Amino acid sequence: MGCYLGGAAAARAGDEMSGPALLLAGPVLTGSPSSGPALLAGIMAAAAVGGPLFGVLLDRSARPGRLLAVALALYAAGLVAILMGLGRVPFALTVLLAVGAGLLAPALSGGWTSQLPRVAPPPDLPRATALDAMTFSLAALVGPALAGAVAGAAGAPAAVAVSIALIGLALPAAWALPAPARSAPVEPPATSVVADLAAGLRVIAHHRHLARATATSVVSCVGQGALLTCWPPLGAAVLGGADRGALLLSATAASALVANAVLSRRPRPPRPDTVLLGGALLLVLAPLLAATGHPAALVAAVLLTGAAEGPQLTALFAIRHREAPERLRGQVFTTGASLKITGFALGAGLAGPLATWSLPGALVVAGGCEALAVLVFVCLPGAAEAVAPLPPPGAV
């Protein structure tokens, strides 16, 4: 479990660092202010497409850990190619490299998390799920700050290089992940990749709890992406500097980390379905607090956002672990990650121009997206069912 968490934290910190590092390195190496956002958009767009296919390959693999390690190595190699190509080859080709690398980005999130039941026995899975979700918050806290520090000390290209090195540190942990337990000799899959892809999409769409959790989390991610876009202008408008928006991001990640740490120590954790809904409800309130424009309300909104997002991610993972069929587990996680990336990018893209026109209006829209997520949860089938809570850590 320690090996799993160490590898996950390193890979995800490298991933969280690579985005800000590319945003800084693109303009430095090409002279174009738009190059950094274009590279990041290419990676995110491709990640939304690559998740389902990678999940199918992961589920069909006899050694998914080794496939995960190969995907991480190729993703790191893609970042190396982007860094080497900036300013040396036509920029359109560099964007294509970013798109190619982005196809493998879900390996760092959903692909890794799908392997958790193979390192944590069922009684320990709730606590292990919380710890796994904490690696995302830790990466979000450390990655951007490290990118800024390295870029300031050694230049933006060095920040990209450090992010690549962090992803490389995770390779041994991924390679060492245990293989699935099999009671019979391994035989070639009886179905095609396309058939497995369709089966995975069907189970997400038709399984009541998976469909509800997936739809709720994706709509919530639209609101989270919109809110993320608002932090820098909020820092400028309320705290006196756009650079303080980065501090708001770090505070959000720290709050998420603390909230998950507290929940992971509870002997009887709340039902994950309840936590998913509660997180969306809190995220309705946070943007509205920030829209008041008062510093104290802004700090409260930041802390409330982290306290909602951290446990919400843990709850989403717990629902997927609980409901996903074993033979489709990888695809459920990577497809879910792809859909969330799509929702996040959509929210950020919509809120950018809106925040320029009216920052309070953008915040109200972010809260409205979260209210829509609550409505999705309540209206989809299964919302009124009592779902048995996961067993407490240490239960036999």
TITI-584304 format. One record per residue (C-alpha): residue in three letters; y, x, z negated. Coordinates in steps of 0.2 Angstrom, whole numbers, padded with zeros to 4 digits, always signed. Example, Ala and Ser with C-alpha at 12.3 -4.5 7.8 and 13.67 -1.06 7.14 Angstrom:
ALA-0022+0062-0039
SER-0005+0068-0036
***
This chain:
MET+0000+0000+0000
GLY+0012+0014-0004
CYS+0008+0022+0013
TYR+0011+0005+0021
LEU+0028+0002+0012
GLY+0034+0020+0015
GLY+0030+0019+0034
ALA+0038+0002+0035
ALA+0054+0008+0026
ALA+0056+0023+0037
ALA+0053+0014+0053
ARG+0065+0000+0049
ALA+0078+0012+0042
GLY+0078+0021+0059
ASP+0079+0005+0068
GLU+0094-0001+0058
MET+0102+0016+0060
SER+0099+0017+0079
GLY+0110+0001+0083
PRO+0126+0008+0075
ALA+0122+0025+0081
LEU+0121+0019+0099
LEU+0137+0009+0097
LEU+0145+0026+0092
ALA+0137+0037+0104
GLY+0139+0027+0120
PRO+0158+0028+0121
VAL+0158+0046+0115
LEU+0146+0052+0129
THR+0151+0040+0143
GLY+0170+0037+0139
SER+0167+0019+0141
PRO+0170+0008+0126
SER+0158-0006+0132
SER+0144+0006+0134
GLY+0138+0005+0116
PRO+0137-0014+0116
ALA+0129-0014+0133
LEU+0115-0003+0126
LEU+0112-0013+0111
ALA+0112-0030+0121
GLY+0099-0022+0132
ILE+0088-0018+0117
MET+0090-0035+0109
ALA+0087-0045+0125
ALA+0071-0035+0129
ALA+0065-0037+0111
ALA+0066-0056+0113
VAL+0054-0055+0128
GLY+0042-0041+0122
GLY+0036-0049+0105
PRO+0023-0061+0112
LEU+0015-0049+0123
PHE+0014-0035+0111
GLY+0007-0047+0098
VAL-0007-0052+0110
LEU-0011-0034+0113
LEU-0011-0031+0094
ASP-0023-0045+0090
ARG-0035-0039+0104
SER-0035-0021+0098
ALA-0050-0014+0088
ARG-0038-0002+0079
PRO-0021-0011+0078
GLY-0013+0002+0067
ARG-0016+0015+0081
LEU-0008+0003+0094
LEU+0006+0001+0082
ALA+0009+0020+0081
VAL+0009+0022+0100
ALA+0022+0008+0101
LEU+0033+0017+0088
ALA+0031+0033+0098
LEU+0036+0025+0114
TYR+0051+0016+0106
ALA+0056+0033+0099
ALA+0054+0041+0116
GLY+0064+0027+0124
LEU+0079+0031+0112
VAL+0077+0050+0116
ALA+0078+0046+0135
ILE+0093+0035+0131
LEU+0102+0049+0122
MET+0098+0062+0135
GLY+0103+0050+0149
LEU+0120+0045+0142
GLY+0134+0054+0153
ARG+0121+0063+0164
VAL+0113+0049+0174
PRO+0120+0032+0181
PHE+0124+0021+0166
ALA+0114+0006+0174
LEU+0098+0017+0173
THR+0102+0021+0154
VAL+0103+0002+0151
LEU+0086+0000+0160
LEU+0079+0013+0148
ALA+0086+0003+0133
VAL+0078-0013+0140
GLY+0061-0004+0141
ALA+0063+0003+0124
GLY+0068-0015+0117
LEU+0051-0022+0123
LEU+0043-0013+0109
ALA+0056-0016+0095
PRO+0046-0031+0088
ALA+0033-0018+0083
LEU+0044-0012+0069
SER+0046-0029+0062
GLY+0033-0043+0065
GLY+0020-0031+0072
TRP+0020-0020+0056
THR+0021-0035+0044
SER+0006-0043+0053
GLN-0005-0029+0046
LEU+0000-0032+0028
PRO-0016-0042+0023
ARG-0027-0027+0028
VAL-0019-0016+0014
ALA-0016-0030+0001
PRO-0030-0040-0006
PRO-0027-0059-0007
PRO-0022-0059-0026
ASP-0009-0046-0023
LEU-0002-0053-0006
PRO+0013-0063-0013
ARG+0020-0048-0022
ALA+0016-0037-0007
THR+0025-0049+0004
ALA+0041-0048-0007
LEU+0040-0029-0006
ASP+0038-0029+0012
ALA+0053-0040+0015
MET+0063-0028+0003
THR+0060-0014+0016
PHE+0071-0024+0028
SER+0085-0026+0015
LEU+0083-0007+0011
ALA+0084-0003+0029
ALA+0099-0014+0032
LEU+0108-0005+0017
VAL+0104+0013+0021
GLY+0103+0013+0040
PRO+0121+0009+0045
ALA+0128+0019+0031
LEU+0118+0034+0036
ALA+0123+0032+0054
GLY+0141+0032+0049
ALA+0139+0047+0038
VAL+0129+0058+0050
ALA+0141+0053+0064
GLY+0156+0058+0054
ALA+0148+0075+0049
ALA+0139+0080+0065
GLY+0144+0068+0079
ALA+0137+0052+0085
PRO+0123+0060+0095
ALA+0116+0067+0079
ALA+0116+0050+0071
VAL+0104+0044+0086
ALA+0093+0059+0083
VAL+0091+0056+0065
SER+0086+0038+0068
ILE+0073+0044+0080
ALA+0067+0056+0067
LEU+0065+0042+0054
ILE+0055+0032+0066
GLY+0044+0047+0069
LEU+0041+0049+0051
ALA+0032+0032+0051
LEU+0019+0037+0064
PRO+0006+0044+0052
ALA+0007+0028+0041
ALA+0005+0017+0056
TRP-0010+0027+0063
ALA-0018+0026+0046
LEU-0018+0007+0044
PRO-0036+0000+0042
ALA-0045-0008+0056
PRO-0049-0027+0054
ALA-0066-0030+0045
ARG-0079-0035+0058
SER-0096-0042+0054
ALA-0103-0039+0072
PRO-0101-0026+0085
VAL-0085-0025+0094
GLU-0086-0034+0111
PRO-0073-0036+0125
PRO-0062-0051+0122
ALA-0069-0067+0131
THR-0052-0073+0136
SER-0038-0066+0146
VAL-0021-0059+0140
VAL-0013-0075+0147
ALA-0025-0087+0139
ASP-0022-0078+0122
LEU-0003-0078+0125
ALA-0004-0097+0128
ALA-0015-0100+0113
GLY-0003-0090+0101
LEU+0012-0100+0108
ARG+0002-0117+0105
VAL-0002-0113+0087
ILE+0016-0109+0083
ALA+0022-0125+0092
HIS+0008-0137+0086
HIS+0004-0131+0068
ARG+0016-0141+0057
HIS+0020-0128+0044
LEU+0022-0114+0056
ALA+0032-0124+0068
ARG+0044-0130+0054
ALA+0046-0112+0047
THR+0049-0104+0064
ALA+0061-0117+0070
THR+0071-0117+0053
SER+0072-0098+0053
VAL+0077-0097+0071
VAL+0091-0109+0069
SER+0096-0101+0053
CYS+0097-0084+0062
VAL+0110-0091+0074
GLY+0121-0095+0059
GLN+0117-0078+0051
GLY+0122-0069+0068
ALA+0138-0079+0068
LEU+0142-0074+0050
LEU+0138-0056+0053
THR+0151-0056+0067
CYS+0164-0062+0055
TRP+0162-0049+0041
PRO+0173-0035+0050
PRO+0188-0047+0053
LEU+0186-0054+0036
GLY+0187-0037+0029
ALA+0203-0034+0039
ALA+0211-0051+0034
VAL+0206-0052+0016
LEU+0202-0035+0010
GLY+0215-0025+0020
GLY+0204-0016+0033
ALA+0191-0019+0046
ASP+0181-0004+0039
ARG+0178-0014+0023
GLY+0168-0026+0033
ALA+0155-0013+0033
LEU+0155-0013+0014
LEU+0153-0032+0015
LEU+0137-0029+0025
SER+0131-0016+0012
ALA+0134-0028-0002
THR+0124-0042+0007
ALA+0109-0030+0009
ALA+0110-0025-0009
SER+0111-0043-0015
ALA+0096-0047-0004
LEU+0086-0032-0011
VAL+0090-0037-0029
ALA+0085-0055-0026
ASN+0069-0051-0019
ALA+0065-0038-0033
VAL+0068-0052-0046
LEU+0057-0065-0037
SER+0043-0052-0035
ARG+0042-0050-0054
ARG+0040-0068-0057
PRO+0022-0072-0063
ARG+0023-0089-0054
PRO+0033-0087-0038
PRO+0040-0103-0031
ARG+0033-0111-0015
PRO+0038-0102+0000
ASP+0042-0118+0009
THR+0054-0122-0005
VAL+0062-0105-0004
LEU+0065-0106+0015
LEU+0074-0123+0013
GLY+0084-0117-0002
GLY+0089-0101+0007
ALA+0096-0112+0021
LEU+0105-0123+0009
LEU+0114-0108+0001
LEU+0119-0101+0018
VAL+0128-0117+0021
LEU+0139-0114+0006
ALA+0142-0095+0009
PRO+0152-0096+0025
LEU+0163-0110+0018
LEU+0167-0100+0003
ALA+0172-0085+0014
ALA+0183-0097+0024
THR+0194-0100+0009
GLY+0202-0082+0012
HIS+0202-0078-0007
PRO+0195-0061-0012
ALA+0184-0068-0026
ALA+0177-0081-0015
LEU+0173-0068-0002
VAL+0164-0058-0014
ALA+0154-0073-0020
ALA+0150-0077-0002
VAL+0143-0060+0001
LEU+0132-0060-0014
LEU+0126-0078-0010
THR+0122-0073+0008
GLY+0111-0059+0002
ALA+0103-0069-0012
ALA+0098-0082+0001
GLU+0093-0071+0016
GLY+0082-0059+0006
PRO+0070-0072-0002
GLN+0071-0083+0014
LEU+0063-0068+0024
THR+0050-0066+0010
ALA+0046-0085+0011
LEU+0045-0084+0030
PHE+0032-0070+0029
ALA+0022-0079+0016
ILE+0021-0095+0026
ARG+0015-0085+0041
HIS+0002-0075+0031
ARG-0004-0092+0024
GLU-0005-0102+0040
ALA-0008-0090+0054
PRO-0026-0089+0061
GLU-0033-0072+0059
ARG-0036-0069+0077
LEU-0018-0074+0082
ARG-0009-0066+0067
GLY-0001-0052+0076
GLN+0006-0064+0090
VAL+0013-0076+0077
PHE+0023-0062+0068
THR+0029-0054+0084
THR+0033-0070+0093
GLY+0042-0076+0077
ALA+0052-0059+0077
SER+0057-0061+0095
LEU+0063-0079+0093
LYS+0073-0074+0078
ILE+0081-0059+0087
THR+0086-0072+0101
GLY+0094-0083+0088
PHE+0103-0069+0080
ALA+0110-0063+0096
LEU+0115-0080+0102
GLY+0125-0083+0085
ALA+0133-0066+0086
GLY+0138-0069+0105
LEU+0145-0086+0101
ALA+0155-0081+0086
GLY+0163-0066+0093
PRO+0176-0075+0105
LEU+0177-0089+0092
ALA+0182-0078+0078
THR+0196-0070+0089
TRP+0203-0088+0091
SER+0200-0094+0073
LEU+0191-0085+0060
PRO+0189-0100+0048
GLY+0183-0110+0063
ALA+0169-0097+0066
LEU+0164-0097+0048
VAL+0163-0116+0048
VAL+0152-0115+0064
ALA+0141-0103+0055
GLY+0139-0115+0040
GLY+0136-0129+0053
CYS+0121-0119+0060
GLU+0114-0117+0043
ALA+0116-0136+0040
LEU+0107-0139+0056
ALA+0093-0127+0050
VAL+0091-0138+0034
LEU+0091-0154+0045
VAL+0077-0146+0056
PHE+0067-0142+0041
VAL+0069-0160+0034
CYS+0065-0169+0050
LEU+0050-0159+0057
PRO+0033-0165+0052
GLY+0026-0159+0036
ALA+0042-0158+0026
ALA+0037-0171+0014
GLU+0020-0163+0010
ALA+0017-0154-0006
VAL+0012-0137-0001
ALA+0001-0127-0014
PRO+0010-0112-0021
LEU+0003-0095-0018
PRO-0007-0088-0032
PRO+0003-0077-0044
PRO+0001-0058-0043
GLY-0014-0052-0052
ALA-0023-0069-0052
VAL-0042-0069-0049
***
